[in-house]
Amino acid sequence: MVANGWAVAYRKYSVDYVADEERVKRAKLGVWSGSFEMPWEWRERGAVH
């Protein structure tokens, strides 16, 4: 899913998918085709309790 742009690499637990995420981010594929906020940043703002 990360390699296709539909998920993000969760660096807190693993860096296995970081290269895939960076590649699709540069190519603006999947969630990277528009504006996107990392899920942990969204949660940090208190959007989910």
DOMAR-845095 format. One record per atom (N, C-alpha, C, O): atom name; x, y, z; residue in one letter. Coordinates in steps of 0.05 Angstrom, whole numbers. Example, Ala and Ser with C-alpha at 12.3 -4.5 7.8 and 13.67 -1.06 7.14 Angstrom:
N / 264 / -114 / 156 / a;
CA / 246 / -90 / 156 / a;
C / 264 / -66 / 156 / a;
O / 285 / -66 / 169 / a;
N / 257 / -45 / 142 / s;
CA / 273 / -21 / 143 / s;
C / 258 / 1 / 157 / s;
O / 268 / 23 / 161 / s;
This chain:
N / 17 / -24 / 0 / m;
CA / 0 / 0 / 0 / m;
C / 17 / 25 / 0 / m;
O / 11 / 45 / -13 / m;
N / 39 / 25 / 15 / v;
CA / 58 / 48 / 15 / v;
C / 69 / 52 / -13 / v;
O / 71 / 75 / -22 / v;
N / 77 / 31 / -25 / a;
CA / 90 / 32 / -52 / a;
C / 71 / 44 / -73 / a;
O / 80 / 53 / -94 / a;
N / 45 / 42 / -68 / n;
CA / 25 / 53 / -87 / n;
C / 14 / 80 / -78 / n;
O / -2 / 92 / -92 / n;
N / 24 / 90 / -55 / g;
CA / 15 / 116 / -46 / g;
C / -11 / 117 / -30 / g;
O / -22 / 138 / -27 / g;
N / -20 / 94 / -21 / w;
CA / -45 / 92 / -5 / w;
C / -41 / 88 / 25 / w;
O / -60 / 85 / 39 / w;
N / -16 / 88 / 34 / a;
CA / -9 / 86 / 62 / a;
C / 17 / 100 / 66 / a;
O / 32 / 105 / 48 / a;
N / 23 / 106 / 92 / v;
CA / 49 / 119 / 98 / v;
C / 67 / 100 / 114 / v;
O / 57 / 82 / 127 / v;
N / 92 / 105 / 113 / a;
CA / 111 / 90 / 128 / a;
C / 110 / 99 / 157 / a;
O / 112 / 123 / 162 / a;
N / 105 / 82 / 176 / y;
CA / 102 / 89 / 204 / y;
C / 130 / 86 / 217 / y;
O / 137 / 66 / 229 / y;
N / 145 / 107 / 214 / r;
CA / 173 / 108 / 223 / r;
C / 178 / 102 / 252 / r;
O / 200 / 94 / 260 / r;
N / 158 / 105 / 268 / k;
CA / 161 / 100 / 297 / k;
C / 169 / 71 / 302 / k;
O / 183 / 65 / 321 / k;
N / 160 / 53 / 285 / y;
CA / 165 / 24 / 290 / y;
C / 183 / 12 / 269 / y;
O / 195 / -9 / 274 / y;
N / 186 / 24 / 245 / s;
CA / 202 / 11 / 224 / s;
C / 208 / 32 / 202 / s;
O / 193 / 50 / 197 / s;
N / 231 / 29 / 190 / v;
CA / 238 / 46 / 167 / v;
C / 237 / 30 / 141 / v;
O / 247 / 39 / 120 / v;
N / 225 / 6 / 142 / d;
CA / 224 / -11 / 119 / d;
C / 211 / 1 / 94 / d;
O / 219 / -5 / 71 / d;
N / 192 / 19 / 98 / y;
CA / 176 / 29 / 75 / y;
C / 182 / 58 / 69 / y;
O / 169 / 70 / 52 / y;
N / 202 / 70 / 82 / v;
CA / 208 / 98 / 79 / v;
C / 216 / 105 / 50 / v;
O / 207 / 124 / 38 / v;
N / 233 / 88 / 38 / a;
CA / 241 / 93 / 10 / a;
C / 218 / 92 / -9 / a;
O / 216 / 109 / -27 / a;
N / 199 / 73 / -5 / d;
CA / 175 / 72 / -22 / d;
C / 158 / 97 / -18 / d;
O / 149 / 109 / -38 / d;
N / 155 / 106 / 7 / e;
CA / 139 / 130 / 12 / e;
C / 152 / 155 / -2 / e;
O / 138 / 171 / -14 / e;
N / 178 / 158 / 1 / e;
CA / 191 / 181 / -12 / e;
C / 188 / 180 / -42 / e;
O / 185 / 201 / -54 / e;
N / 190 / 157 / -54 / r;
CA / 187 / 154 / -83 / r;
C / 159 / 163 / -92 / r;
O / 157 / 178 / -111 / r;
N / 138 / 152 / -79 / v;
CA / 111 / 159 / -88 / v;
C / 104 / 188 / -81 / v;
O / 88 / 201 / -95 / v;
N / 116 / 198 / -60 / k;
CA / 111 / 226 / -52 / k;
C / 122 / 245 / -74 / k;
O / 109 / 264 / -83 / k;
N / 147 / 239 / -84 / r;
CA / 158 / 255 / -106 / r;
C / 142 / 252 / -131 / r;
O / 139 / 272 / -146 / r;
N / 130 / 229 / -136 / a;
CA / 114 / 224 / -160 / a;
C / 85 / 234 / -157 / a;
O / 70 / 234 / -176 / a;
N / 78 / 243 / -133 / k;
CA / 51 / 253 / -127 / k;
C / 30 / 232 / -133 / k;
O / 10 / 238 / -147 / k;
N / 34 / 208 / -123 / l;
CA / 15 / 187 / -127 / l;
C / -2 / 182 / -102 / l;
O / 6 / 189 / -80 / l;
N / -26 / 172 / -105 / g;
CA / -43 / 165 / -83 / g;
C / -50 / 188 / -65 / g;
O / -58 / 210 / -75 / g;
N / -46 / 185 / -39 / v;
CA / -52 / 206 / -20 / v;
C / -35 / 231 / -25 / v;
O / -41 / 253 / -16 / v;
N / -12 / 227 / -38 / w;
CA / 7 / 249 / -43 / w;
C / -1 / 266 / -67 / w;
O / 14 / 285 / -74 / w;
N / -23 / 259 / -80 / s;
CA / -31 / 275 / -104 / s;
C / -43 / 301 / -97 / s;
O / -47 / 319 / -114 / s;
N / -50 / 305 / -71 / g;
CA / -61 / 330 / -62 / g;
C / -49 / 337 / -35 / g;
O / -27 / 327 / -29 / g;
N / -63 / 353 / -19 / s;
CA / -52 / 359 / 7 / s;
C / -58 / 335 / 25 / s;
O / -79 / 322 / 23 / s;
N / -40 / 330 / 44 / f;
CA / -43 / 307 / 61 / f;
C / -29 / 313 / 87 / f;
O / -7 / 324 / 88 / f;
N / -42 / 305 / 109 / e;
CA / -31 / 309 / 136 / e;
C / -26 / 281 / 147 / e;
O / -43 / 263 / 146 / e;
N / -2 / 277 / 158 / m;
CA / 5 / 251 / 169 / m;
C / -15 / 245 / 191 / m;
O / -22 / 262 / 207 / m;
N / -24 / 220 / 193 / p;
CA / -44 / 212 / 213 / p;
C / -36 / 219 / 242 / p;
O / -53 / 228 / 257 / p;
N / -11 / 215 / 249 / w;
CA / -2 / 221 / 276 / w;
C / -2 / 251 / 282 / w;
O / -6 / 259 / 305 / w;
N / 2 / 268 / 262 / e;
CA / 0 / 297 / 265 / e;
C / -29 / 305 / 269 / e;
O / -35 / 322 / 286 / e;
N / -47 / 292 / 254 / w;
CA / -76 / 297 / 257 / w;
C / -86 / 290 / 285 / w;
O / -101 / 305 / 297 / w;
N / -77 / 267 / 294 / r;
CA / -84 / 258 / 321 / r;
C / -73 / 276 / 343 / r;
O / -86 / 282 / 362 / r;
N / -48 / 285 / 338 / e;
CA / -35 / 303 / 357 / e;
C / -50 / 329 / 362 / e;
O / -51 / 340 / 384 / e;
N / -63 / 339 / 341 / r;
CA / -79 / 363 / 342 / r;
C / -104 / 359 / 359 / r;
O / -118 / 378 / 366 / r;
N / -110 / 334 / 366 / g;
CA / -133 / 329 / 382 / g;
C / -158 / 324 / 366 / g;
O / -180 / 326 / 376 / g;
N / -154 / 317 / 341 / a;
CA / -177 / 312 / 323 / a;
C / -192 / 287 / 331 / a;
O / -216 / 284 / 324 / a;
N / -179 / 268 / 344 / v;
CA / -192 / 243 / 352 / v;
C / -185 / 240 / 382 / v;
O / -163 / 244 / 391 / v;
N / -205 / 233 / 397 / h;
CA / -201 / 229 / 426 / h;
C / -205 / 200 / 434 / h;
O / -202 / 193 / 457 / h;
